[in-house]
Amino acid sequence: MTAHQASLIEKLNAAKIESSFNGRFLNCKVAITSSGKIKWQKFSFVFDSAADCQGSRLAWRSLKGAYSEHLANDASDIIVAHSEEIARQPIEG
């Protein structure tokens, strides 16, 4: 896992979105408690370049759960902000 990926996962975890990378995919899940039961909301993003977290897109078929689309939008906001932060960094060479 790259430093960029670890930083993104840390930001998502702070928002109570559990996540992990699997190749180009970022798999996410959020626990929603309803009537005393935990219901997992799941969704995934695919990256053009997973190593530096650039070019993310929601994998629409990955949405599982009634609130997954709303939660995926929240995660997307975090991912895009993280990606823009990385894009502003100078290229080391």
C-alpha positions in Angstrom: 0.0 0.0 0.0 1.3 3.5 -0.9 1.5 6.4 1.4 -1.3 8.1 -0.6 -3.6 5.1 -0.2 -2.9 4.8 3.5 -3.7 8.5 3.9 -7.0 8.2 2.0 -8.0 5.1 4.1 -7.2 7.1 7.2 -9.5 10.0 6.1 -12.3 7.6 5.2 -12.0 5.8 8.5 -12.3 9.2 10.3 -15.6 9.6 8.5 -16.6 6.1 9.8 -16.2 4.6 6.3 -14.3 1.3 6.5 -12.2 0.8 3.3 -9.4 -1.2 1.8 -7.7 -1.4 -1.6 -7.8 -4.4 -3.8 -5.7 -3.6 -6.8 -7.4 -0.7 -8.6 -10.5 -1.0 -6.4 -11.3 0.7 -3.2 -13.9 -1.3 -1.3 -15.9 0.5 1.3 -18.5 -0.4 3.9 -20.5 1.5 6.5 -22.3 0.1 9.4 -25.9 1.5 9.8 -27.8 0.5 13.0 -31.5 0.1 12.5 -33.8 -1.5 15.1 -30.8 -2.7 17.0 -29.4 -4.5 14.0 -26.3 -3.6 12.0 -26.9 -3.4 8.3 -23.8 -3.0 6.1 -23.9 -0.5 3.2 -21.3 -1.4 0.6 -19.8 0.3 -2.4 -16.6 0.4 -4.4 -14.6 2.9 -6.4 -12.2 2.1 -9.3 -9.1 4.2 -9.9 -7.2 5.0 -13.1 -4.1 5.1 -11.0 -4.6 3.5 -7.6 -1.1 4.1 -6.4 -1.6 7.8 -6.3 -5.4 7.8 -5.9 -6.1 9.6 -9.2 -9.1 9.1 -11.5 -11.7 7.6 -9.2 -15.1 6.4 -10.4 -17.9 4.8 -8.5 -18.6 1.2 -9.5 -22.4 1.4 -9.8 -23.0 -2.3 -9.6 -21.2 -2.4 -6.3 -23.9 -0.4 -4.4 -25.4 -2.7 -1.7 -27.9 -1.3 0.8 -30.6 1.3 1.0 -28.2 4.1 1.9 -25.2 3.1 -0.1 -25.6 5.7 -2.8 -25.8 8.6 -0.3 -22.8 7.2 1.6 -20.9 6.7 -1.6 -21.4 10.4 -2.4 -19.9 11.3 1.0 -16.9 9.0 0.3 -16.5 10.5 -3.2 -16.2 14.0 -1.7 -13.4 12.8 0.5 -11.7 10.9 -2.3 -11.9 13.9 -4.7 -10.5 16.3 -2.1 -7.7 13.9 -1.4 -7.0 13.5 -5.1 -6.8 17.3 -5.6 -4.5 17.6 -2.6 -2.1 15.0 -4.2 -2.4 16.7 -7.6 -1.2 20.0 -6.1 2.1 18.4 -4.9 5.2 19.0 -7.0 6.5 16.1 -9.0 9.7 14.7 -7.6 12.1 13.5 -10.1 
